[in-house]
Amino acid sequence: MDVRDLECFLAVAEEGTISRAAERLHMTQPPLTVRLRTLERELGVELLVRHGRGVTVTAAGRLLAEHARRLLADLSATTETVRAVGLGTHGKLALAVGHSIAPRLLARLLRSLGSDVDLALVEVSDAEVLDRVHHREAHAGLLHRTSSRRANGLEVAVISRAPLVVVLPESHPAASAERVDLTQLTDDRVALSDTDFAPSSVAPRHRADSVPHALALVESGAGVALLTTDHVPQVWPGLVARPLRQHTTTTESAVCWRPDEHSPVMRRFLRAALSTPEPDALGHPFARHPAPEDS
């Protein structure tokens, strides 16, 4: 049974005349009449009774119209779903997110996916990010490139760069300074357990598993913390973030994924994540290429 034949029959059944159905279907009456007769011959029953005022749907025709309406609706929904899955606008995405990835950066990346993608986020250490992606427990991962763990066959590309700031209590003597000199800080320093943003000459005493825990240590008076400007929105009242006087290496956030991962949702996520104004630093076909006028 041809789908187009069902569409034509349903239009005639709903409109009550062949002329109005032909107009609705953007076709002429003769080919529409041929399709109706072909459908009746195929089924071996009369579906429509023709008369001067139009057509009357038979009992068999009413049953066919009811089922055709459902079939065509299901077909349309299936078509849209298949298209959305293929384009990456519908489906599932599992992300392993390093403890030191700023929530605002994560939100910016996820915003591009839309509301029809089912997300599964897990926050782990940078080392575990690589393990989860490598073992297919996550489609992709977000981490800082300061991690000493090797990627072991994974693709890794930069998605964001941010300078460092020092976070201190408001009561700290250096809190009022426009810029803070690290060499003049005698406080014990707080670092994230698997990501140390600081220069190697500045050793931490305290370690925390997450940015909120690091900030809690700072508020408690345990020391100061070096984070990136991406984390400044997380700094709560009672603490201040100040830029550093000395030059430090810009911190890089990165996305990692398996080169043989073909999830359309993940590929769409990568295209958004790697849309960056610094394509020369990415070196991967997913990176945005400069426009002709920029070259």
C-alpha distance (Angstrom), angle and dihedral (degrees) to the residues before:
residue distance angle dihedral
M1 . . .
D2 3.80 . .
V3 3.81 117.6 .
R4 3.79 91.7 -140.8
D5 3.81 90.2 53.3
L6 3.82 89.1 54.7
E7 3.82 91.3 49.0
C8 3.80 90.3 51.3
F9 3.80 93.9 47.5
L10 3.82 92.5 47.5
A11 3.81 91.1 50.6
V12 3.82 91.2 52.3
A13 3.82 92.0 45.5
E14 3.82 91.4 51.2
E15 3.81 97.8 40.8
G16 3.83 96.4 43.3
T17 3.80 94.6 -140.6
I18 3.79 134.1 65.2
S19 3.80 92.2 -134.3
R20 3.82 94.8 56.6
A21 3.83 90.9 43.1
A22 3.83 90.4 51.6
E23 3.79 89.9 51.4
R24 3.81 91.2 48.9
L25 3.82 90.8 49.4
H26 3.83 93.0 45.3
M27 3.80 93.0 -122.8
T28 3.79 138.2 107.3
Q29 3.81 124.4 -97.4
P30 3.87 100.7 -111.9
P31 3.86 97.2 61.8
L32 3.81 89.2 42.3
T33 3.80 90.6 53.9
V34 3.83 89.9 49.0
R35 3.82 91.2 53.6
L36 3.81 91.7 49.9
R37 3.81 92.9 50.9
T38 3.83 90.9 45.7
L39 3.81 90.2 53.8
E40 3.81 92.2 48.5
R41 3.82 91.5 49.6
E42 3.81 90.9 48.9
L43 3.82 92.4 51.4
G44 3.81 94.6 37.6
V45 3.82 93.3 -134.5
E46 3.78 137.8 95.8
L47 3.81 111.4 -105.0
L48 3.81 100.7 175.0
V49 3.80 135.2 31.5
R50 3.82 110.2 -147.2
H51 3.82 119.8 -145.5
G52 3.77 138.6 154.6
R53 3.80 95.6 -83.9
G54 3.80 94.1 48.7
V55 3.80 130.0 -87.4
T56 3.79 137.7 -35.0
V57 3.79 119.2 -148.6
T58 3.80 114.6 -127.0
A59 3.82 124.2 -137.5
A60 3.81 89.7 -97.8
G61 3.80 89.0 47.6
R62 3.81 92.4 51.9
L63 3.81 90.6 52.4
L64 3.80 91.4 48.0
A65 3.82 91.4 48.1
E66 3.80 91.1 52.5
H67 3.81 93.1 50.8
A68 3.82 93.8 39.7
R69 3.79 90.5 54.6
R70 3.81 90.7 55.4
L71 3.81 94.1 42.0
L72 3.80 93.5 50.9
A73 3.82 91.7 46.9
D74 3.82 90.5 50.1
L75 3.79 91.0 47.3
S76 3.80 91.6 50.6
A77 3.82 92.1 48.6
T78 3.81 91.4 47.1
T79 3.79 91.4 49.7
E80 3.80 92.0 51.8
T81 3.81 92.6 46.3
V82 3.80 93.6 49.1
R83 3.80 90.6 47.7
A84 3.83 91.4 48.7
V85 3.82 92.5 49.3
G86 3.79 91.2 49.3
L87 3.82 91.7 49.4
G88 3.81 92.6 46.0
T89 3.80 94.8 -117.5
H90 3.81 92.6 114.5
G91 3.79 128.5 39.4
K92 3.79 139.9 58.5
L93 3.79 133.4 -51.9
A94 3.80 124.8 -171.5
L95 3.81 115.0 -163.6
A96 3.79 128.8 -172.5
V97 3.81 107.1 -152.1
G98 3.79 123.7 -162.9
H99 3.81 117.9 -126.3
S100 3.80 91.3 -116.2
I101 3.84 97.4 53.6
A102 3.80 108.5 112.6
P103 3.85 114.9 -119.8
R104 3.81 91.7 -132.7
L105 3.81 91.1 56.3
L106 3.81 89.9 48.6
A107 3.81 91.1 49.0
R108 3.81 91.4 52.1
L109 3.79 91.2 52.8
L110 3.81 94.8 46.0
R111 3.81 93.9 47.1
S112 3.80 90.0 72.8
L113 3.82 92.3 61.4
G114 3.80 97.7 66.0
S115 3.79 129.0 -145.2
D116 3.83 99.5 -67.2
V117 3.82 95.4 71.1
D118 3.81 116.7 91.6
L119 3.81 107.7 -136.5
A120 3.79 128.7 -156.2
L121 3.82 112.6 -171.9
V122 3.79 125.1 -175.8
E123 3.81 123.7 -178.0
V124 3.80 113.4 -143.2
S125 3.80 140.6 145.5
D126 3.80 118.9 -70.3
A127 3.81 89.8 -108.7
E128 3.79 91.2 53.3
V129 3.82 90.4 48.2
L130 3.80 88.3 64.0
D131 3.81 92.5 44.6
R132 3.82 93.7 50.6
V133 3.79 93.5 49.3
H134 3.81 91.9 44.1
H135 3.83 91.5 52.0
R136 3.85 93.0 44.4
E137 3.79 93.2 -112.5
A138 3.82 87.2 125.6
H139 3.80 132.2 27.2
A140 3.81 91.5 -138.2
G141 3.78 140.8 -7.7
L142 3.79 139.2 -142.8
L143 3.79 120.9 -145.6
H144 3.79 144.3 140.7
R145 3.76 118.5 -92.3
T146 3.81 90.1 -132.7
S147 3.81 86.7 82.1
S148 3.80 110.7 115.6
R149 3.82 91.9 -149.3
R150 3.81 114.7 108.1
A151 3.79 117.9 -122.6
N152 3.85 93.7 -129.5
G153 3.79 100.9 -150.3
L154 3.81 97.6 -27.4
E155 3.78 123.8 126.4
V156 3.82 111.7 -116.5
A157 3.82 125.0 -172.0
V158 3.80 134.5 171.6
I159 3.82 116.4 -108.5
S160 3.81 101.9 170.2
R161 3.80 141.5 14.1
A162 3.80 123.8 -158.1
P163 3.84 135.6 171.1
L164 3.79 123.0 -125.3
V165 3.79 128.9 -99.9
V166 3.78 130.6 -173.9
V167 3.82 118.4 -125.3
L168 3.82 116.5 -147.7
P169 3.79 137.9 166.2
E170 3.82 113.2 -92.8
S171 3.80 87.3 -117.0
H172 3.81 93.2 58.0
P173 3.85 113.8 114.8
A174 3.81 90.6 -125.7
A175 3.81 94.4 49.4
S176 3.81 92.4 91.9
A177 3.81 94.2 51.6
E178 3.79 118.8 107.6
R179 3.81 89.3 -137.2
V180 3.79 128.4 12.6
D181 3.81 124.5 -133.2
L182 3.80 108.8 -142.1
T183 3.80 92.4 -155.5
Q184 3.80 90.7 62.4
L185 3.80 94.8 53.1
T186 3.79 111.4 99.7
D187 3.83 93.1 176.5
D188 3.76 120.8 115.8
R189 3.79 107.3 -102.6
V190 3.81 126.8 -125.6
A191 3.81 118.6 -142.6
L192 3.78 134.8 -179.9
S193 3.78 110.5 -103.3
D194 3.81 97.5 -115.7
T195 3.80 103.0 18.7
D196 3.78 123.2 58.6
F197 3.79 111.6 -173.4
A198 3.81 94.4 179.8
P199 3.81 129.9 96.2
S200 3.81 111.1 -90.6
S201 3.82 90.4 -113.0
V202 3.81 90.7 67.7
A203 3.80 108.5 71.0
P204 3.82 119.9 -162.0
R205 3.78 123.2 -132.1
H206 3.80 99.9 -170.4
R207 3.80 126.6 45.8
A208 3.81 131.3 -162.9
D209 3.80 132.4 -167.6
S210 3.81 95.4 -136.3
V211 3.79 142.3 19.0
P212 3.85 93.3 -105.5
H213 3.81 89.7 52.6
A214 3.81 90.6 49.0
L215 3.81 89.9 51.1
A216 3.81 90.0 48.8
L217 3.81 89.6 54.9
V218 3.81 90.2 50.2
E219 3.81 91.8 49.8
S220 3.81 90.0 49.0
G221 3.80 90.0 58.4
A222 3.80 96.0 -108.8
G223 3.81 92.4 128.5
V224 3.79 143.6 -78.7
A225 3.79 129.8 -56.7
L226 3.78 131.7 -140.8
L227 3.80 111.8 -143.1
T228 3.80 135.9 152.9
T229 3.78 128.5 -94.3
D230 3.83 86.9 -107.3
H231 3.82 87.3 69.9
V232 3.82 96.6 51.9
P233 3.86 92.9 95.5
Q234 3.83 87.3 60.5
V235 3.80 93.2 58.0
W236 3.80 107.3 106.6
P237 3.83 130.6 -151.1
G238 3.77 112.5 -69.4
L239 3.80 91.9 42.3
V240 3.80 130.6 77.7
A241 3.80 133.1 -159.9
R242 3.81 118.1 -142.7
P243 3.82 130.8 -176.4
L244 3.80 118.8 -116.2
R245 3.78 125.5 -106.4
Q246 3.79 94.8 -143.3
H247 3.78 126.2 62.5
T248 3.80 115.7 -101.2
T249 3.80 131.7 179.5
T250 3.80 114.1 -87.2
T251 3.80 110.7 -108.7
E252 3.79 116.5 -121.5
S253 3.78 126.3 -148.9
A254 3.79 115.1 -158.5
V255 3.79 143.3 -171.1
C256 3.80 121.0 -136.6
W257 3.79 130.1 -165.9
R258 3.79 142.1 159.5
P259 3.83 112.1 -92.3
D260 3.83 89.5 -136.7
E261 3.83 94.1 52.8
H262 3.81 106.9 114.4
S263 3.81 102.8 176.1
P264 3.83 106.6 142.9
V265 3.82 90.4 -144.4
M266 3.81 91.1 52.5
R267 3.80 91.7 47.3
R268 3.81 89.9 51.3
F269 3.80 89.8 48.4
L270 3.81 89.8 52.1
R271 3.79 93.0 50.8
A272 3.81 89.3 54.1
A273 3.81 94.3 42.7
L274 3.79 92.7 50.3
S275 3.79 95.4 46.8
T276 3.76 91.4 111.0
P277 3.80 136.4 147.8
E278 3.83 88.2 -125.0
P279 3.83 103.9 63.5
D280 3.82 92.2 150.9
A281 3.81 89.4 69.2
L282 3.79 94.5 53.7
G283 3.76 105.6 57.0
H284 3.80 95.7 -170.0
P285 3.81 131.4 114.0
F286 3.82 90.9 -118.7
A287 3.80 90.5 63.6
R288 3.79 118.3 103.1
H289 3.79 111.4 -102.7
P290 3.82 117.9 -136.2
A291 3.78 117.2 -100.9
P292 3.85 116.3 -106.5
E293 3.80 91.5 -105.0
D294 3.82 89.8 55.4
S295 3.79 95.0 53.7
